[in-house]
Amino acid sequence: MSLQEIIARIAKAEAAAGRPKGSVRLIAVSKVQPNDRVEAVLKQGHRCFGENRVQEAAGKWPAFRESYPDIDLHLIGPLQTNKARQAMELCNAIHSVDRPKLAKTLARLAQEVGQCPDLFIQVNTGEEAQKAGVIPAEADDFVAECRSLDLPVRGLMCIPPVDEEPALHFALLAKIAVRNGLDGLSMGMSSDFETAIALGATHVRVGSAIFGDRVKPEE
């Protein structure tokens, strides 16, 4: 599958859902992808990318930005508080705000540097023990806490359990967003992004369908 095919499928899903063309942002998930594959996508004009790890992003994107200064970089993986400053310097958006300690760290750093990336709160819609994110019952309080810290909360993010119908989780995330007055919904990946768009996704995270299978780094 190619970038252009994914863009066409997104446009078709937007139309089917009665949504304006261009209302869904495609985040090309470039984690553990070789630089030549990433550059091939950049050369096609795409600028919005997603990384899972701050360390990997730091080793890849500053050099690309010298040639492509309008890159829009999103951190979509877990963020440790000791990497928060680096993440804020590198990224235009962080999709994995998932606990009060991280929110307070981001708020302190935002005051220091005078700016903050767009933030998405990660909701653990499946309440899975191994997965990051606030559980749905605590989401409203956490949104309020982040807002009280003057953080720019743009929306919510979720990763549904692999063995459950994703539509149920997308619908739950959309419901939480509506009642909190949030219009950003980061949900949907290579296998289910059309379903996510039908249920209101504003950002879809697609990696393997654009770049091909991930390449594991050498040990």
N, C-alpha and C positions, 0 to 999 in steps of 0.2 A: 504494500500500500504506500502511497506517496502523500506528501504534504498537501498537494492540490486536491487529492481525493478526499482527505479528511476535511479540508475546508469546504468542499462541495457537500459533503454529508452533513456538516454543521449547518450550512445554509438551508439545506432541505429540511432538517429537523426544526430550525427556527420557523420556516414557513408553515410546516405542518402544525406547529404549536401556536400559530397566529402571532408570532413575535417578530419585531422589526429585524430586518437583515443587519447583521453586525452587532446584535445585542449580546452575543456570546463570545467571550474572549478565549482563544485557544492558547493554552500554555503547553508548549512543546517540552516534554520532560526529558532533559538531556543528561540525567544522572548516569554515571558510568558508561557514557557514550564517547567514542573516540572523537578527537577534535575535528578530524576531516569530515565526519558525518555531521557534526554541529555546523561547521562552516558551510557545508553544502546547503543546509536549511537556511542559514543566514543569507547566502547568495541568492536564494529564491525570494528574499524580501521579508521573511518572517523575523520578528524581533522579540516576541514574548516567550521566555523560556523558564523552566522550573528545575530547581536542584534540590536534592534531599539533604545534602551535608554542606555545612559552611566551609569546611576545609577543602572539599572538592571544588566548590564554587570559587573560592579564593585562588585556586591554582589554575582556573580556566578562564574566568570572565574578564578580569582586568585587561588581559592582552587582547581579547576579542573587542573590548570596548574602544580600544585605540583605533580600530578600523571601522567599528560600528557603534558610534557613541549613543545611538538611540535605543540600545538594548533595554528591554523591560524585564528585569530578573525577579523571579518569585521563589522564595524558600518554601518548599512544601513538606519538608521533613521535620522531625523533632529538633527543637532548639534548646541547647543547654545554656544556662544563664551566663556561663563564662565565655560563651561564643556570641552573646547578644550584641555587643558593640560591633564586632566584625560583620555580623549579619546586617545590622542597620546601615553600615557603611557600603556594603555590597549590593543590597537588595532594594527593589522598589516596593515589594510587598512581602509580608510574612504570613503564611497560612496556618501556622501551628501554635498559636498562642493558647496554652492549655492549662495554665495554673497560675495562682496569685503571685507566687514568687517571681515568675517570668514577667508577668504584667508590671509588677513594681520595678523590676530591673529596667524594662523597656521605658517606663515612664521617667525614671531617673536619668537614663541616658538621653532621652528626648529633650529633657530640660537642659542638659549639658551641651548638646550639639545644636539645639534649636530646630530640629526637624525629626520626623519619624516616618518610616515606611507605612503604607496602608496595612492594616492588620485584619486578619480573619481569625476568629475563635474556633478552635477545633472541638467538635462535639463528638463524643464516643457514642454514636447512636445505637450501637449494638451492645454497649456496656461490656466490652471485652476486656478482661483483666490485663492482657498483654499489650493493649493498644492505648496510646495517649489520647487525651481529650477529656473535657468535662462531661459528666453523664447528663442526659437530657434534663433531669429534674433540677440540676444545679446551674443550667445554662443561663437562665434569666438573671440570677444573682451575679453570675460572673460577668455577664455583659454590663450590668449596672456598675460593678466594681471597676471594670476597665474604663468605663465612661467617667467615673468619678476621678480617675487618675488622668483624665484629659487625653486619653489615647484615641487615635483615629481608627475606631473599629468600623470597618467597611462591610463586614459580613461574617458568614459562618462557613466552616469546612467540615466535611465528613469523609470517611473511608468505610463503606459498608462491609460487614462480615462477608467473607468469600463464599460462604455456603447458604446465604440468605438472599431473598429477592431484593435487589437494590432499590427498586421503586419505593418500597416501604420506608426505607431509610432516607431517601431523597425527599419524600413527602413530609416526614417528621422534621427534617432540617428546615424545609421551607416554612413549615408551621411555626417553628421556634423563631425564625427570622422575621416573619410577618408580625408576630406579637411584640417583637422588640424593635420594630421600625427599621429593620436592616434590609437592604436590597441586594447585597452581594451574597451569592451562593456558589462556593467552590466545591463542585461535586461532579462525579462522572469521570471515568477513565476509558482506556481504549475499548473495552468490551461493553460499556454501558452508557456512553456519553449521550447517545440519542434519547435514551430514557430520562437521563438527568435534564436535558434541555426541555423535554416535554413537561418536566416538573419544576422548571424555573431556574436552572443553572445559569449563572452569569460567567463562570469560569470553568472550563473543562480541562483536565490534565491528561494529555495523551502522549505516550512515549514510544512504546514498541511499534505501534501502528504507523508511526512516522519514520523512526530511525532504524527499525529492525530490532532483532533481539539484542538485549544488553550484552556488552562485552565485559567479562569479569576482569578486573585489574590483575596484573601479575603479582604473585606473592613476593 
